[in-house]
Amino acid sequence: MKLSIIVPCYNEADNIQKLYDELLPVVEDMVINGWHDSSKEIHSAEVIFVDDGSQDETFSKLKNIFSGNNTSGVIFKFLKHETNLGLGAAIRTGFGKADGDIVVTVDSDGTYKFSEIPSFLSFLTPDVDIVTASPYHPDGGVVGVPANRLWLSKGSSFLYRILVDRHVYTYTCLFRAYRSDVIKNISFSSNGFLAGTEVLVKAILKGYRVAEFPAVLHSRMYGVSKAKIAQTIFSHLRFQGRILLYRLLSMFGHKPKQTI
């Protein structure tokens, strides 16, 4: 199997060296040693960086630091938006260029440890289509994350559990693995931080199977979060309203005129 790893970046120049030091060894080890479990084996990997209109040296640092690597079986793609379009737009661009059998999205700031990617992929068993990191799972955890970010993420996930699937504890993380079939068949319209949640919710409602990987969410070491709190809250509430309407119409036997 081929592995695609998508890394959206926006004004992350201070994080690029950390990204190189922590992500590259994991990818190299998986390819060189032929990471495998009972149902899959990774023989090659591509790492797709999507610079979402950064105003600092993010793009040039990515190319300068990663382009010099010539590990057999590992390639790098460098994509750039001329203006900042949002996290969802960056994910969409990455999906469009990914040709792996398994597609993983990760945070460029390393708030979920890249070293967990191999263990993470072991949860993608033959009966699972998506694996999502889950700090709110009973076996997960949170370390040093600002209270306002935690409140927003945890509160949103709680409401999605009520509206969508109570067995899934975390709906808002980016650290995720998809079978390629999922990204080919699930479309999403959000350009912002809602995008990851939108993909997961639509996939669940379409019948794709989800497994959670209990993970620890860490605070970022460099820079600041790019999330716009008020805008993100509004987008989640609006999306949750659409889900509720969809559920109510379906409950009373009415076929919704459009999907969520």
BALOBA-1460 file (C-alpha; in Angstrom, 3 decimals):
// residues 260
<rec num="1" residu="m" x="0.000" y="0.000" z="0.000"/>
<rec num="2" residu="k" x="0.999" y="3.608" z="-0.528"/>
<rec num="3" residu="l" x="0.596" y="6.097" z="2.298"/>
<rec num="4" residu="s" x="-0.261" y="9.764" z="1.740"/>
<rec num="5" residu="i" x="0.300" y="12.228" z="4.579"/>
<rec num="6" residu="i" x="-1.241" y="15.682" z="4.203"/>
<rec num="7" residu="v" x="0.215" y="18.519" z="6.260"/>
<rec num="8" residu="p" x="-1.671" y="21.859" z="6.051"/>
<rec num="9" residu="c" x="0.519" y="24.803" z="7.089"/>
<rec num="10" residu="y" x="-0.163" y="28.472" z="7.711"/>
<rec num="11" residu="n" x="2.538" y="30.775" z="9.101"/>
<rec num="12" residu="e" x="4.400" y="27.852" z="10.637"/>
<rec num="13" residu="a" x="7.991" y="28.889" z="9.838"/>
<rec num="14" residu="d" x="9.040" y="28.388" z="13.468"/>
<rec num="15" residu="n" x="7.689" y="24.826" z="13.432"/>
<rec num="16" residu="i" x="9.308" y="23.535" z="10.227"/>
<rec num="17" residu="q" x="12.503" y="22.201" z="11.797"/>
<rec num="18" residu="k" x="10.479" y="20.458" z="14.534"/>
<rec num="19" residu="l" x="8.240" y="19.023" z="11.832"/>
<rec num="20" residu="y" x="11.285" y="17.667" z="9.986"/>
<rec num="21" residu="d" x="12.881" y="16.232" z="13.119"/>
<rec num="22" residu="e" x="9.735" y="14.489" z="14.338"/>
<rec num="23" residu="l" x="7.757" y="13.493" z="11.215"/>
<rec num="24" residu="l" x="10.453" y="12.433" z="8.761"/>
<rec num="25" residu="p" x="12.022" y="9.670" z="10.923"/>
<rec num="26" residu="v" x="8.594" y="8.084" z="11.379"/>
<rec num="27" residu="v" x="7.858" y="8.071" z="7.631"/>
<rec num="28" residu="e" x="11.343" y="6.816" z="6.750"/>
<rec num="29" residu="d" x="11.163" y="4.002" z="9.264"/>
<rec num="30" residu="m" x="7.763" y="2.854" z="8.014"/>
<rec num="31" residu="v" x="8.907" y="2.738" z="4.382"/>
<rec num="32" residu="i" x="12.438" y="1.404" z="4.853"/>
<rec num="33" residu="n" x="11.354" y="-1.335" z="7.249"/>
<rec num="34" residu="g" x="8.119" y="-2.061" z="5.395"/>
<rec num="35" residu="w" x="5.666" y="-1.309" z="8.187"/>
<rec num="36" residu="h" x="2.877" y="-3.836" z="8.180"/>
<rec num="37" residu="d" x="0.217" y="-5.483" z="10.258"/>
<rec num="38" residu="s" x="-2.097" y="-8.403" z="9.563"/>
<rec num="39" residu="s" x="-4.047" y="-6.602" z="6.801"/>
<rec num="40" residu="k" x="-1.726" y="-4.054" z="5.142"/>
<rec num="41" residu="e" x="1.854" y="-3.192" z="4.344"/>
<rec num="42" residu="i" x="3.281" y="0.227" z="3.537"/>
<rec num="43" residu="h" x="5.804" y="0.146" z="0.674"/>
<rec num="44" residu="s" x="5.958" y="3.844" z="-0.215"/>
<rec num="45" residu="a" x="4.813" y="7.221" z="1.085"/>
<rec num="46" residu="e" x="4.210" y="10.756" z="-0.084"/>
<rec num="47" residu="v" x="4.152" y="13.750" z="2.217"/>
<rec num="48" residu="i" x="2.011" y="16.583" z="0.833"/>
<rec num="49" residu="f" x="2.589" y="20.022" z="2.309"/>
<rec num="50" residu="v" x="-0.118" y="22.596" z="1.625"/>
<rec num="51" residu="d" x="0.951" y="26.143" z="2.473"/>
<rec num="52" residu="d" x="-2.301" y="28.038" z="2.888"/>
<rec num="53" residu="g" x="-1.088" y="31.506" z="1.874"/>
<rec num="54" residu="s" x="1.500" y="31.956" z="4.624"/>
<rec num="55" residu="q" x="2.947" y="35.441" z="5.060"/>
<rec num="56" residu="d" x="6.183" y="34.201" z="6.606"/>
<rec num="57" residu="e" x="8.901" y="31.858" z="5.312"/>
<rec num="58" residu="t" x="6.887" y="28.666" z="5.745"/>
<rec num="59" residu="f" x="6.933" y="27.619" z="2.080"/>
<rec num="60" residu="s" x="10.597" y="28.334" z="1.432"/>
<rec num="61" residu="k" x="11.629" y="26.583" z="4.654"/>
<rec num="62" residu="l" x="9.544" y="23.524" z="3.779"/>
<rec num="63" residu="k" x="11.206" y="23.224" z="0.371"/>
<rec num="64" residu="n" x="14.707" y="23.957" z="1.655"/>
<rec num="65" residu="i" x="14.563" y="21.474" z="4.523"/>
<rec num="66" residu="f" x="12.612" y="18.591" z="2.983"/>
<rec num="67" residu="s" x="13.731" y="18.768" z="-0.656"/>
<rec num="68" residu="g" x="17.214" y="17.574" z="0.235"/>
<rec num="69" residu="n" x="15.931" y="14.237" z="1.482"/>
<rec num="70" residu="n" x="16.317" y="11.358" z="-0.984"/>
<rec num="71" residu="t" x="15.014" y="8.396" z="0.986"/>
<rec num="72" residu="s" x="13.953" y="5.683" z="-1.455"/>
<rec num="73" residu="g" x="10.181" y="5.277" z="-1.526"/>
<rec num="74" residu="v" x="9.449" y="8.661" z="0.066"/>
<rec num="75" residu="i" x="8.472" y="11.695" z="-2.022"/>
<rec num="76" residu="f" x="7.434" y="15.217" z="-1.078"/>
<rec num="77" residu="k" x="4.904" y="17.495" z="-2.743"/>
<rec num="78" residu="f" x="4.844" y="21.236" z="-2.048"/>
<rec num="79" residu="l" x="1.581" y="23.050" z="-2.774"/>
<rec num="80" residu="k" x="0.808" y="26.689" z="-2.092"/>
<rec num="81" residu="h" x="-2.309" y="28.858" z="-1.991"/>
<rec num="82" residu="e" x="-1.555" y="32.417" z="-3.030"/>
<rec num="83" residu="t" x="-3.906" y="33.710" z="-0.334"/>
<rec num="84" residu="n" x="-5.120" y="32.275" z="2.959"/>
<rec num="85" residu="l" x="-8.242" y="30.242" z="2.153"/>
<rec num="86" residu="g" x="-8.633" y="28.296" z="5.392"/>
<rec num="87" residu="l" x="-7.841" y="24.878" z="6.825"/>
<rec num="88" residu="g" x="-10.678" y="23.154" z="4.951"/>
<rec num="89" residu="a" x="-9.472" y="24.519" z="1.628"/>
<rec num="90" residu="a" x="-5.953" y="23.285" z="2.396"/>
<rec num="91" residu="i" x="-7.268" y="19.804" z="3.219"/>
<rec num="92" residu="r" x="-9.306" y="19.791" z="-0.003"/>
<rec num="93" residu="t" x="-6.216" y="20.722" z="-2.026"/>
<rec num="94" residu="g" x="-4.244" y="17.968" z="-0.317"/>
<rec num="95" residu="f" x="-6.973" y="15.387" z="-0.951"/>
<rec num="96" residu="g" x="-6.977" y="16.347" z="-4.618"/>
<rec num="97" residu="k" x="-3.272" y="15.569" z="-4.974"/>
<rec num="98" residu="a" x="-3.139" y="12.452" z="-2.794"/>
<rec num="99" residu="d" x="-2.914" y="9.100" z="-4.554"/>
<rec num="100" residu="g" x="-2.235" y="6.804" z="-1.600"/>
<rec num="101" residu="d" x="-4.365" y="3.852" z="-0.583"/>
<rec num="102" residu="i" x="-4.451" y="5.373" z="2.910"/>
<rec num="103" residu="v" x="-4.593" y="9.137" z="3.430"/>
<rec num="104" residu="v" x="-3.546" y="10.622" z="6.755"/>
<rec num="105" residu="t" x="-4.044" y="14.250" z="7.787"/>
<rec num="106" residu="v" x="-1.851" y="15.669" z="10.546"/>
<rec num="107" residu="d" x="-1.373" y="18.954" z="12.392"/>
<rec num="108" residu="s" x="1.815" y="20.773" z="11.373"/>
<rec num="109" residu="d" x="2.418" y="21.890" z="14.967"/>
<rec num="110" residu="g" x="2.731" y="18.314" z="16.236"/>
<rec num="111" residu="t" x="0.013" y="18.616" z="18.868"/>
<rec num="112" residu="y" x="-0.604" y="14.930" z="18.216"/>
<rec num="113" residu="k" x="2.667" y="13.002" z="18.254"/>
<rec num="114" residu="f" x="3.825" y="11.853" z="14.810"/>
<rec num="115" residu="s" x="5.466" y="8.861" z="16.490"/>
<rec num="116" residu="e" x="1.959" y="7.463" z="17.037"/>
<rec num="117" residu="i" x="1.213" y="7.160" z="13.310"/>
<rec num="118" residu="p" x="2.201" y="3.448" z="13.104"/>
<rec num="119" residu="s" x="0.040" y="2.534" z="16.124"/>
<rec num="120" residu="f" x="-2.685" y="4.773" z="14.738"/>
<rec num="121" residu="l" x="-2.711" y="2.894" z="11.415"/>
<rec num="122" residu="s" x="-3.046" y="-0.456" z="13.177"/>
<rec num="123" residu="f" x="-6.603" y="0.624" z="14.100"/>
<rec num="124" residu="l" x="-7.466" y="0.722" z="10.380"/>
<rec num="125" residu="t" x="-8.574" y="-2.896" z="10.302"/>
<rec num="126" residu="p" x="-10.455" y="-4.444" z="7.332"/>
<rec num="127" residu="d" x="-13.802" y="-3.510" z="8.891"/>
<rec num="128" residu="v" x="-12.823" y="0.151" z="9.487"/>
<rec num="129" residu="d" x="-12.796" y="3.006" z="6.944"/>
<rec num="130" residu="i" x="-11.650" y="5.932" z="9.116"/>
<rec num="131" residu="v" x="-9.475" y="6.154" z="12.210"/>
<rec num="132" residu="t" x="-9.688" y="9.379" z="14.162"/>
<rec num="133" residu="a" x="-7.554" y="10.485" z="17.083"/>
<rec num="134" residu="s" x="-9.630" y="10.907" z="20.232"/>
<rec num="135" residu="p" x="-8.369" y="12.861" z="23.226"/>
<rec num="136" residu="y" x="-11.900" y="12.790" z="24.677"/>
<rec num="137" residu="h" x="-12.061" y="9.001" z="24.595"/>
<rec num="138" residu="p" x="-11.954" y="7.573" z="28.168"/>
<rec num="139" residu="d" x="-8.417" y="6.349" z="27.438"/>
<rec num="140" residu="g" x="-7.277" y="9.583" z="25.772"/>
<rec num="141" residu="g" x="-6.044" y="12.790" z="27.364"/>
<rec num="142" residu="v" x="-5.145" y="16.475" z="27.102"/>
<rec num="143" residu="v" x="-1.928" y="18.167" z="28.219"/>
<rec num="144" residu="g" x="-1.434" y="21.915" z="28.471"/>
<rec num="145" residu="v" x="-4.123" y="22.980" z="25.988"/>
<rec num="146" residu="p" x="-5.680" y="26.432" z="26.648"/>
<rec num="147" residu="a" x="-9.074" y="26.198" z="28.336"/>
<rec num="148" residu="n" x="-10.925" y="28.189" z="25.659"/>
<rec num="149" residu="r" x="-9.776" y="25.858" z="22.879"/>
<rec num="150" residu="l" x="-10.566" y="22.802" z="24.961"/>
<rec num="151" residu="w" x="-14.028" y="24.089" z="25.859"/>
<rec num="152" residu="l" x="-14.901" y="24.723" z="22.226"/>
<rec num="153" residu="s" x="-13.630" y="21.388" z="20.945"/>
<rec num="154" residu="k" x="-14.982" y="19.238" z="23.769"/>
<rec num="155" residu="g" x="-18.352" y="21.011" z="23.829"/>
<rec num="156" residu="s" x="-18.779" y="20.649" z="20.076"/>
<rec num="157" residu="s" x="-17.888" y="16.962" z="20.175"/>
<rec num="158" residu="f" x="-20.447" y="16.400" z="22.947"/>
<rec num="159" residu="l" x="-23.220" y="17.881" z="20.781"/>
<rec num="160" residu="y" x="-22.154" y="15.807" z="17.775"/>
<rec num="161" residu="r" x="-22.304" y="12.686" z="19.922"/>
<rec num="162" residu="i" x="-25.977" y="13.493" z="20.602"/>
<rec num="163" residu="l" x="-26.777" y="14.341" z="16.981"/>
<rec num="164" residu="v" x="-24.710" y="11.776" z="15.078"/>
<rec num="165" residu="d" x="-23.163" y="8.829" z="16.935"/>
<rec num="166" residu="r" x="-22.736" y="8.596" z="20.686"/>
<rec num="167" residu="h" x="-20.043" y="5.933" z="20.291"/>
<rec num="168" residu="v" x="-17.627" y="8.485" z="18.785"/>
<rec num="169" residu="y" x="-16.139" y="10.756" z="21.445"/>
<rec num="170" residu="t" x="-14.111" y="13.248" z="19.380"/>
<rec num="171" residu="y" x="-15.320" y="14.937" z="16.195"/>
<rec num="172" residu="t" x="-13.040" y="17.952" z="15.930"/>
<rec num="173" residu="c" x="-9.482" y="16.683" z="15.452"/>
<rec num="174" residu="l" x="-7.417" y="16.793" z="12.258"/>
<rec num="175" residu="f" x="-5.220" y="13.766" z="13.039"/>
<rec num="176" residu="r" x="-7.024" y="11.111" z="11.027"/>
<rec num="177" residu="a" x="-6.548" y="8.224" z="8.585"/>
<rec num="178" residu="y" x="-8.928" y="7.564" z="5.695"/>
<rec num="179" residu="r" x="-9.145" y="4.811" z="3.158"/>
<rec num="180" residu="s" x="-8.895" y="6.443" z="-0.265"/>
<rec num="181" residu="d" x="-12.489" y="5.452" z="-1.051"/>
<rec num="182" residu="v" x="-13.720" y="7.819" z="1.667"/>
<rec num="183" residu="i" x="-12.056" y="10.953" z="0.320"/>
<rec num="184" residu="k" x="-13.217" y="10.108" z="-3.193"/>
<rec num="185" residu="n" x="-16.863" y="9.793" z="-2.157"/>
<rec num="186" residu="i" x="-17.320" y="12.348" z="0.644"/>
<rec num="187" residu="s" x="-17.449" y="15.975" z="-0.434"/>
<rec num="188" residu="f" x="-17.317" y="18.897" z="1.981"/>
<rec num="189" residu="s" x="-17.911" y="22.613" z="1.541"/>
<rec num="190" residu="s" x="-16.288" y="24.180" z="4.599"/>
<rec num="191" residu="n" x="-13.078" y="26.119" z="4.053"/>
<rec num="192" residu="g" x="-12.469" y="26.619" z="7.763"/>
<rec num="193" residu="f" x="-11.870" y="24.549" z="10.881"/>
<rec num="194" residu="l" x="-15.265" y="22.858" z="10.515"/>
<rec num="195" residu="a" x="-13.982" y="20.833" z="7.555"/>
<rec num="196" residu="g" x="-12.628" y="17.826" z="9.454"/>
<rec num="197" residu="t" x="-15.853" y="17.512" z="11.422"/>
<rec num="198" residu="e" x="-17.933" y="17.855" z="8.269"/>
<rec num="199" residu="v" x="-16.053" y="15.018" z="6.566"/>
<rec num="200" residu="l" x="-16.397" y="12.737" z="9.583"/>
<rec num="201" residu="v" x="-20.108" y="13.418" z="10.107"/>
<rec num="202" residu="k" x="-20.985" y="12.938" z="6.439"/>
<rec num="203" residu="a" x="-18.956" y="9.737" z="6.314"/>
<rec num="204" residu="i" x="-20.746" y="8.323" z="9.369"/>
<rec num="205" residu="l" x="-24.161" y="9.225" z="7.951"/>
<rec num="206" residu="k" x="-23.197" y="7.560" z="4.672"/>
<rec num="207" residu="g" x="-22.361" y="4.332" z="6.489"/>
<rec num="208" residu="y" x="-18.579" y="4.430" z="6.648"/>
<rec num="209" residu="r" x="-17.157" y="2.750" z="9.727"/>
<rec num="210" residu="v" x="-15.116" y="4.735" z="12.243"/>
<rec num="211" residu="a" x="-12.644" y="3.652" z="14.902"/>
<rec num="212" residu="e" x="-11.141" y="5.940" z="17.536"/>
<rec num="213" residu="f" x="-7.506" y="5.944" z="18.541"/>
<rec num="214" residu="p" x="-7.230" y="7.148" z="22.158"/>
<rec num="215" residu="a" x="-4.641" y="9.928" z="21.864"/>
<rec num="216" residu="v" x="-3.125" y="12.688" z="23.941"/>
<rec num="217" residu="l" x="-3.588" y="16.222" z="22.643"/>
<rec num="218" residu="h" x="-0.640" y="18.457" z="23.527"/>
<rec num="219" residu="s" x="-0.259" y="22.231" z="23.450"/>
<rec num="220" residu="r" x="1.784" y="23.591" z="20.555"/>
<rec num="221" residu="m" x="5.422" y="24.417" z="21.232"/>
<rec num="222" residu="y" x="5.853" y="27.294" z="18.761"/>
<rec num="223" residu="g" x="3.515" y="29.942" z="17.401"/>
<rec num="224" residu="v" x="-0.178" y="30.365" z="18.129"/>
<rec num="225" residu="s" x="-3.340" y="28.563" z="17.083"/>
<rec num="226" residu="k" x="-4.873" y="29.887" z="13.852"/>
<rec num="227" residu="a" x="-8.458" y="29.102" z="14.886"/>
<rec num="228" residu="k" x="-10.857" y="32.049" z="14.940"/>
<rec num="229" residu="i" x="-12.987" y="31.231" z="17.957"/>
<rec num="230" residu="a" x="-16.194" y="33.147" z="17.183"/>
<rec num="231" residu="q" x="-16.224" y="32.108" z="13.534"/>
<rec num="232" residu="t" x="-15.563" y="28.476" z="14.417"/>
<rec num="233" residu="i" x="-18.344" y="28.403" z="17.034"/>
<rec num="234" residu="f" x="-20.841" y="29.863" z="14.558"/>
<rec num="235" residu="s" x="-19.888" y="27.396" z="11.818"/>
<rec num="236" residu="h" x="-20.328" y="24.419" z="14.160"/>
<rec num="237" residu="l" x="-23.699" y="25.659" z="15.436"/>
<rec num="238" residu="r" x="-24.959" y="26.204" z="11.907"/>
<rec num="239" residu="f" x="-23.784" y="22.740" z="10.841"/>
<rec num="240" residu="q" x="-25.355" y="21.153" z="13.918"/>
<rec num="241" residu="g" x="-28.626" y="22.872" z="13.034"/>
<rec num="242" residu="r" x="-28.492" y="21.308" z="9.579"/>
<rec num="243" residu="i" x="-27.841" y="17.878" z="11.085"/>
<rec num="244" residu="l" x="-30.780" y="18.282" z="13.484"/>
<rec num="245" residu="l" x="-33.114" y="19.265" z="10.640"/>
<rec num="246" residu="y" x="-31.881" y="16.319" z="8.574"/>
<rec num="247" residu="r" x="-32.510" y="13.943" z="11.482"/>
<rec num="248" residu="l" x="-35.998" y="15.319" z="12.180"/>
<rec num="249" residu="l" x="-37.104" y="15.126" z="8.553"/>
<rec num="250" residu="s" x="-35.790" y="11.573" z="8.287"/>
<rec num="251" residu="m" x="-37.465" y="10.605" z="11.577"/>
<rec num="252" residu="f" x="-40.887" y="11.701" z="10.340"/>
<rec num="253" residu="g" x="-40.559" y="9.959" z="7.001"/>
<rec num="254" residu="h" x="-39.700" y="12.979" z="4.893"/>
<rec num="255" residu="k" x="-36.839" y="12.631" z="2.458"/>
<rec num="256" residu="p" x="-34.638" y="15.719" z="2.876"/>
<rec num="257" residu="k" x="-34.402" y="17.755" z="-0.352"/>
<rec num="258" residu="q" x="-30.660" y="18.044" z="0.176"/>
<rec num="259" residu="t" x="-28.056" y="16.379" z="2.304"/>
<rec num="260" residu="i" x="-26.331" y="18.200" z="5.130"/>
